């Protein structure tokens, strides 16, 4: 159990660092006035797509892609904690958001993020995903993409 806690802490810290590096607004964008009310994070003008186009996949800007991918990678590492709290509706929403992000990411990270999504969800019913290193292996390419493209 100690190994799981250390691994989860390390993954969370790395994801938080990546998220911090990607959280600056893009040039020319207005500051967000929304609160965390559960509203959809994507603008209404940008419909959900299953086939991302362009350098940013299904995101309008690099900053939006970096922010969302970093947030969802962090969220993937925290899914077991959400499950432990017993809030089924919240957990299902987080899983849906992770899957939606997997569809929107740029092509260069699409397979890696889909793998992260798959492993994170599998970890909800099989905690050995974390103790065996499978989660760390799945998140590593996503973290590398964030470090390369969002720093």
C-alpha positions as CSV (number, residue, x, y, z in Angstrom):
1,X,0.0,0.0,0.0
2,X,2.9,2.3,0.7
3,X,4.2,1.8,-2.8
4,X,0.8,2.7,-4.2
5,X,0.6,5.9,-2.2
6,X,4.1,7.0,-3.2
7,X,3.5,6.3,-6.8
8,X,0.2,8.1,-6.8
9,X,1.8,11.1,-5.0
10,X,4.6,11.2,-7.5
11,X,2.3,11.0,-10.5
12,X,0.0,13.7,-9.0
13,X,2.9,16.0,-8.3
14,X,4.3,15.6,-11.9
15,X,0.9,16.2,-13.4
16,X,0.3,19.3,-11.2
17,X,3.7,20.7,-12.4
18,X,2.7,20.0,-16.0
19,X,-0.7,21.6,-15.4
20,X,0.9,24.7,-13.9
21,X,3.1,25.1,-16.9
22,X,0.1,25.0,-19.2
23,X,-2.4,27.1,-17.3
24,X,-1.5,30.5,-18.7
25,X,-4.1,31.9,-21.0
26,X,-3.3,32.1,-24.7
27,X,-2.5,35.4,-26.2
28,X,-5.6,37.5,-26.9
29,X,-7.9,35.4,-24.8
30,X,-10.1,36.9,-22.2
31,X,-9.8,35.8,-18.7
32,X,-12.3,33.1,-17.7
33,X,-15.1,34.4,-15.5
34,X,-16.7,31.0,-15.0
35,X,-16.7,29.3,-11.7
36,X,-16.2,25.6,-11.3
37,X,-20.0,25.0,-11.5
38,X,-19.8,21.8,-13.5
39,X,-20.5,23.7,-16.8
40,X,-18.9,22.3,-19.9
41,X,-15.4,23.5,-20.3
42,X,-15.5,23.7,-24.1
43,X,-17.0,26.7,-25.7
44,X,-20.4,26.2,-27.4
45,X,-19.0,27.2,-30.7
46,X,-16.5,24.3,-30.7
47,X,-18.5,21.1,-31.3
48,X,-17.2,17.9,-30.0
49,X,-15.3,16.0,-32.7
50,X,-14.1,12.4,-32.9
51,X,-11.5,13.2,-35.5
52,X,-9.3,16.1,-34.4
53,X,-7.8,18.2,-37.1
54,X,-5.0,20.6,-36.9
55,X,-2.0,20.8,-34.6
56,X,-4.2,21.1,-31.5
57,X,-6.6,18.3,-32.2
58,X,-10.1,19.2,-31.2
59,X,-8.9,22.2,-29.2
60,X,-8.9,25.8,-30.5
61,X,-5.5,26.7,-29.1
62,X,-2.3,25.1,-27.8
63,X,-3.0,26.6,-24.4
64,X,-6.5,25.0,-24.3
65,X,-5.1,21.6,-25.4
66,X,-2.3,21.7,-22.8
67,X,-4.6,22.8,-20.0
68,X,-7.2,20.2,-20.7
69,X,-4.8,17.3,-21.3
70,X,-2.8,18.1,-18.1
71,X,-6.0,18.4,-16.1
72,X,-7.3,15.1,-17.4
73,X,-4.0,13.3,-16.9
74,X,-4.1,14.5,-13.3
75,X,-7.7,13.5,-13.0
76,X,-6.9,10.0,-14.3
77,X,-4.4,9.6,-11.5
78,X,-7.0,10.6,-9.0
79,X,-9.8,8.3,-10.2
80,X,-9.3,5.7,-7.5
81,X,-9.7,8.4,-4.8
82,X,-12.9,9.6,-6.5
83,X,-14.1,6.0,-6.5
84,X,-13.2,5.5,-2.8
85,X,-15.4,8.5,-1.9
86,X,-18.4,6.6,-3.3
87,X,-19.8,9.4,-5.4
88,X,-20.9,7.3,-8.4
89,X,-22.3,10.2,-10.5
90,X,-19.2,12.3,-10.0
91,X,-17.0,9.3,-10.9
92,X,-19.0,8.6,-14.1
93,X,-18.7,12.3,-15.1
94,X,-14.9,12.2,-14.6
95,X,-14.7,9.0,-16.7
96,X,-16.8,10.6,-19.4
97,X,-14.6,13.7,-19.4
98,X,-11.5,11.6,-19.7
99,X,-13.0,9.7,-22.7
100,X,-14.1,12.9,-24.3
101,X,-10.5,14.3,-24.0
102,X,-9.1,11.1,-25.5
103,X,-11.2,11.8,-28.6
104,X,-10.1,15.5,-28.8
105,X,-6.3,15.2,-28.3
106,X,-3.9,15.9,-31.2
107,X,-3.1,12.9,-33.3
108,X,0.5,12.8,-32.0
109,X,-0.8,11.8,-28.6
110,X,-4.1,10.1,-29.4
111,X,-2.9,6.5,-29.0
112,X,-1.0,7.3,-25.8
113,X,-4.0,9.2,-24.2
114,X,-6.4,6.4,-25.2
115,X,-4.1,3.9,-23.5
116,X,-4.0,6.2,-20.4
117,X,-7.8,6.3,-20.4
118,X,-8.0,2.5,-20.7
119,X,-5.5,1.9,-17.9
120,X,-7.0,4.5,-15.5
121,X,-10.5,3.0,-15.8
122,X,-9.1,-0.5,-15.4
123,X,-7.4,0.7,-12.2
124,X,-10.8,1.3,-10.7
125,X,-11.4,-2.4,-10.4
126,X,-7.8,-3.7,-10.3
127,X,-5.5,-1.8,-7.9
128,X,-2.5,-3.7,-9.2
129,X,-2.6,-1.4,-12.2
130,X,-0.8,1.1,-9.9
131,X,1.4,-1.2,-7.9
132,X,2.6,-3.0,-11.0
133,X,3.7,0.2,-12.8
134,X,1.1,-0.1,-15.6
135,X,-0.4,3.3,-14.7
136,X,3.1,4.9,-14.7
137,X,3.9,3.4,-18.0
138,X,0.6,4.6,-19.5
139,X,0.9,8.2,-18.2
140,X,4.6,8.6,-19.0
141,X,4.1,9.4,-22.8
142,X,1.4,11.8,-21.9
143,X,3.6,13.6,-19.4
144,X,6.4,13.6,-22.0
145,X,4.1,15.2,-24.5
146,X,3.1,17.8,-22.0
147,X,6.7,18.5,-21.1
148,X,7.6,18.8,-24.8
149,X,4.6,20.8,-26.1
150,X,3.4,22.8,-23.1
151,X,6.6,24.0,-21.4
